Structure formats: C-alpha cells, structure tokens
Amino acid sequence: MTLSGRDFLKEADFTPAELDELLLLAARLKADRRNGAEAQHLRGKQLALIFEKTSTRTRTAFEVAMRDQGGHITVLDPASSQVGHKESIADTARVLARIFDGIEYRGASQTTIEALAAYSSVPVFNGLTDEWHPTQMLADFLTMREHAADPSAPLRYAYVGDARFNMGNSLLVMGALMGSDVRLVAPRSLWPNQEVQELARATAAQTGALLTLTEDIEAGLADAEFVHTDIWVSMGEPDATWAERVALLTPYRVDASLMALTRDPSSKFMHCLPAYHDQQTAVGRKVAAEYGLTDGVEVTDEVFESPASIVFDQAENRMHTIKAVLVATLG
C-alpha cells in the first residue's frame, strides 16, 4: 500500500485499511523514537504550515515531526503572509507548491483547504477546519488502541457535548470507517448535519460499525470504554454564544457522576484540548464568574486530573500520528 503524494483532507478520503496502516506506522515511529532508533525519511523536505487559526498542539506536532525526520518548516499566518487578504488561496497554492514539498492548513472552512489542494501540485494536510479534524482522529484512535482492554476488538466510545463541528463529525465518520461502536450524546440541535450523518451511516453499512445519536446521557454512556468531550464554544463564535451553550450543555458536562454512567471503573476520559477544567485561564475564570461553573466547564477538574484522564497521551500522539502522515505521503 502506498500513500505517496496523497492529500490528507478528511477521514472519508481514505479506506479503513489505509487509516489502519497510518496508525500502525505511527505506532512504529513512536516506538523507534523512544528507543533512539528513528530513521529519517524526510531529509531535505520542506513543509509550509499555514495557520489562519491559532494552534499549540497542531503547530508543535508538525514542527517536531518534520524536524525529527530531517525536514524543514516555514510557518505562515495572516500577520506574516498575504494569504487570504492580498492573495487568493488558488494563487497561494500554486506559489507554495513551487517552493515546498507539502502544505499544512489550519483554518475555518473546509472549502478553503479543498481549493488549496485542488490548485496545489504537492500534498496538502488538514490541521483543522470547522468541519473536520483528521489528524486529531489518528491521535485519538492510536491513544484508544493503546489503552483499550482488547485493542483487537471494536472500540466503544462516546462523545458528549456540542457534536455539530469538527470533533463530532470526525469521531462519527472515523468510527464508522473503523467499525467502532460510536455514541454521540448531545441535545438534538447540536448533532452533526444530515449530510454527515448520512455519510457515516452509509459507511457503517459497509464496515459493521454501530452508530448512536442520542440525547439520553445514561443510554449513550452505558458500557463506553472511552468518553470524549470538547469545549462548548468554538474558535470564531461570539461570546454571546456562551449563555445558550451553558443552558443546553450543563447536563452533559463530564463530571464523576457522568463517568460513572459507563458502569466501567476503567473507562478513560479524552479531550482534544485546550480544556476549561479550572480557573487558570481567562476563559475559565470568565465562565466561572458568569455562570457559576467554578469547578470546570465542559469537564470538571476532578475528572480532568484523575487517573481516568488520558488527555496528555492524546496530545503527545498528535506528533506521532502527524509524523506518520508526513512519512507516508512525502517520504
């Protein structure tokens, strides 16, 4: 199987076998790095990183992955480039493809990265859009496999919270591709759109995945081996959104009593980060003051800091899985 020259724009562009191969490669690269035996497959390669949205994990993961593999990176953002305001995405793609071996994009619209890929003659990688988060999915699935009681069995996981955006979409479709038992537990108004649901169901019909979308928290959490959540107000949404989301999602907040609904004391908690689990951030303090969520917003500090939490394994695995994508497509 070869993925050389392929874009990495969304999960549904790949077969289950191709995604599995990327996960296996990530595990091998992770082991090699820890054993001091990592071979460099990207010597002399150049990667452009376009960040229209701010980033910690995605940026550092791409940077370190590329450097580990002997390659080089250049970071572009709205303040330091012409992308979007003086130069179209089509022209940007054609310029960068003459200079770089690959282009990463993190921004708002999936249509933007699709246009970037259409005009680029080198692979384009999705660092996050409003609709899809494929590099996060590889990290999440590698992490769940590492912690699963039986890694060979279908993964059983629930996502709790606002499921309309990239994390809800990607967890649903990636789970469908990988034959997982997926539960999206959210108010109906916060479910993925119909097109995404239909894509996931059509995929599940081929793979045998079990897909559940429900407002019933107890039913959705039963026997889940992993519980995911994300922040309730995404980048770019107005602050006024908080009042609506707090009213809708407080019953879905991940606290100890919600984790207990899995009926499995070994269930793990996952979060793509950043998380508002305490008042050590400006947002955490503001939401605590305005809405009384003093012990955490989408997740309580008790759960976040508990032995059940594997969020920092997830964060580390962003780098290993991104490295696998780069090696597979550019190496």
N, C-alpha and C positions, 0 to 999 in steps of 0.2 A: 504494500500500500504506500502510495506517495502523495503527500500534500504539498509538494514543492510548487511555489508560485501562487498558492490559493489565498484569497482574501479570507478574513475571519470577521464577518459582519454580524451574524446571528446564528443561534444554535441550529435552526431548521435548515441551514445551508449544508449541514453535514449529516452523514449517516450515523446510526448508533455505533457501527464498527469503527468509523473514523474518530468519533469522540472518545471511544474506549481506547483507541491507540494513542491519542493525545494524553489521556490520563495515565496510561502505562508508561509512556515516555517521561511524563512529569515525575512519576514515582522513581524512575531510574535516575533521572538527572538530580533529583533531591538526594537520593542515596549517594550518588557519586560526589556531590558537593560536600556532604557531611563526612565522607571517607577520604576527602582530599584527592579524589581520582577523576575529577571532572575534566573531560576533553573539550577543547574549544572548537566549535563548529562554525562560528560566525566571524572569524578573523578578517578584519578589513571591511566588514559590512557596516553600512551607515543607515541609521534609523532616525526619521523625523517624528517628533512627538508633538502633536497639535493639541493644546488644552484650551478650549473655549469655556470649560468649567474647571474649577479648582480641583486639586487632587492631592492626596497623600499616598495612599496605597498603590493606586494605578501608576502614578509617576515613578515612585521609587522602585516598584516592581519591574517596570520596563527598563529603567535605567540600570539597575543592578543585574538583571538578567542579561542585558546586552553586554555589559562590561565583563561579567563572568565568562561570557562566550567569546570574548576578544573583539567585540564590535564597538561602535561609537554612536553616540546620540546627540541630537540637536533639539532643544526644546523651543517651541513656538507658542506664543499666547497672543491675545488681542492687543496687548500693550507693546509687544515686540515684533509684530509682523503685520502684513497687510490683509491677512485672512479675513474675509467677510465684509470689510468696510471699504477697502480700496481695490480689492482683487477678488474675483469670483472664485467659488470653490472649484469650478472646472479649470480655470487658469492656474489656480494653486496646485491642483493635482498634476497638471502637465509640467509645471516648473519643477516641483519637488521630485517627480519621477525621473527627471533627467539627472538629479544630483544624489538621490538616496536609493537604497535597496528596498526600503519599506516605509510605510507611513502609518502612524497610530493617530487616531482621532478620538477625543472625548468632548462631547458637546450635547446639544439639546436634541436635534431632530435626526431620526434615522434616515430621512430622505437626504440629508446633507452628506452623511457618510456613504450612502448608496451612490450619490452623484460623484463623490470623491473617488470611489472605487471604479465607477464607470469610465472616468477620464484618466485614471492612473494606469500606467503600464507595469507598476510594481505592486506587491501585496499591500492591502490596507487592513488595519486591525481596529476593532471596536473596543475602545477603552471605557465606554459607557455612552448610551443615548437614553432619551426619555423612555424609549420602547424596549430596549434590550440591553443585557449586561452579560455577554457570553464569557468574557474572561473570569468574571466572578463565579459563573456556573462551574467552570472547570475547577476552580479552587474549592468551591463548596462540595462538589462531588468527590474530589480527592480527599477532602477532610472527612466527609461522611464515611467513605470507604475505610479510612484509617481507624475510625472509631466504632464502626459497626460491629455488632456481636458476630455476625456472619457476613463478611464482605461479599460473598458469592450470591447471597440472597437479594431479592429486590429491596431497595432502600425504602423505608417508610418515614415520611416526613410531613410536617405541617408547617405552613406559613400563616402567621397570624398578623392581621393589621390591614393597612391600605394595600390592596393587591392589584391596583389598576395600572401600575407603572412597571419599570424595567424588572424589578425583583419578582413581583408576582407573575408577570408574563414569562420571564425566563425560567423560574422554578417550575411553572406549569408545563412549558413546552420541553424543557430539558428532561424533566421527569417522564414525560410521555415518550420521548425518544429512548430513554434508558430503561424503560419498562418498570418504573418505580410506582409506589403507592403514594400518590400526592394528594394532599388536602390543602385547599386554600380556605382559610377560616376568616371571614370578613363580612361586614354589612354588604348586602346585595349591591348597593350603589357604588361600592368600592371593589367590585370584581373586575377582572380583565374584560376588554370589549369582546363583542360577539365573534369578531374575526379571529382573535387569538384563541378563544375557547374552541371554535370550530377546527382550527389548525391542530390544537392539542388533541382533540377527540379523534380526528382523522388519523393522527399519528399513533395514538394509543390503540386504535383498532388494529394496527399492524404489529405493534410490539407487545400487546397484552398489559400495558400499564393500567393502573386503576386511578381514575381522576375523580376527586370530590370537591365541589364548591359548595360551601355551606355557611350559614350564619350561626349554626349550632356549635358553640365552642366545645361543649362536652363531647359531642359526637365526633367532631373534627380532630380532637386531640387524642382520642382513645387509641392506645397501642402505638402511638407515634414514637419512633426511636429518636427523632430529631425535631426540635421546634425552632423555626426561624422567625425573625421579625425584622423590621426596618423602621427608620424614622417616619413620623406621621406627616410631615410637611417637607416636600422635596425641594431641591435647589431650584430657584426661579419662581416658586409660588409665593404669593404675597403673605405678609404676616397675618392679615385678617383671616387667613385660612385656618389658623390655629384653633379658634373658637369652635368652628364646625367639626374639625377632626377630633378635638378632645371630647366633644359631646358624643360623637359616633364611636370612638375607638377606646375610650377608657375601659369598657367591659372586656376588651381584647388585649389589655396590657399584660405583658408577660411578668407575672409575679409567682411566688412559690405555690399559691393555690392553683394557678393555671397550669404550671408544670406538673402538679400532682394529678391532673386530669389524664395524663398519659397512662397512668397506672403502672408505670415502669420507673423505678427509682434510678435506673441507669440512663434515662433519657438525657440527651445533651441539648444545650442551648446554643443557637448560632445567630450571628448578626453580621452584616457586611461592613458595618462601621462607616462613619462615626456613630456612636450611640449616646443618647441623652439619659444616662443612667444615674447621674448625680448632679450636683450644682457646681461642678468645677469648670463649666463652660458658660459663655454668655447666654446661649440659648437655654441651657438647663436652668440657669438662675431666673431667666425671664418667665419661662413656662411655670416654674415652681411658684413664683410670686403671683402670677396672674390666675393660675388655675389650681393651685394647691397641691400639685404633684411633686411634693418635696423629696420623695424617695426614688425618683426616676420617672421618665415619661413613658416611652414605649416598652421599657423594661426596667424593673426595679434594680437598684444597686445590689440587693441581696442575691438575685439570680445572676446578674452580670459577673459578680465576683465569686460566685460559688464554684465548687468542683465540677458542676454540670456544664459550665461555660467553656466552649472551645473556640471562642471568637478570635483568639490570637493565633491559634493554629490555622484558622481560615486566612487571617491576614498574611501570615508567612507563605501560605500556599498560593497566594496570588503570584508571587515571584516565580515559584517552581513551575506553575502551570503556564504562565505567560512565556517563560523560557522555553517550554515545550512547544508552544505555538510558533515562536520565532525560529527555533531549530528545525521544526518540521517544514516550515514554509520557506525559510530563507537559507537553510543550511545546505 
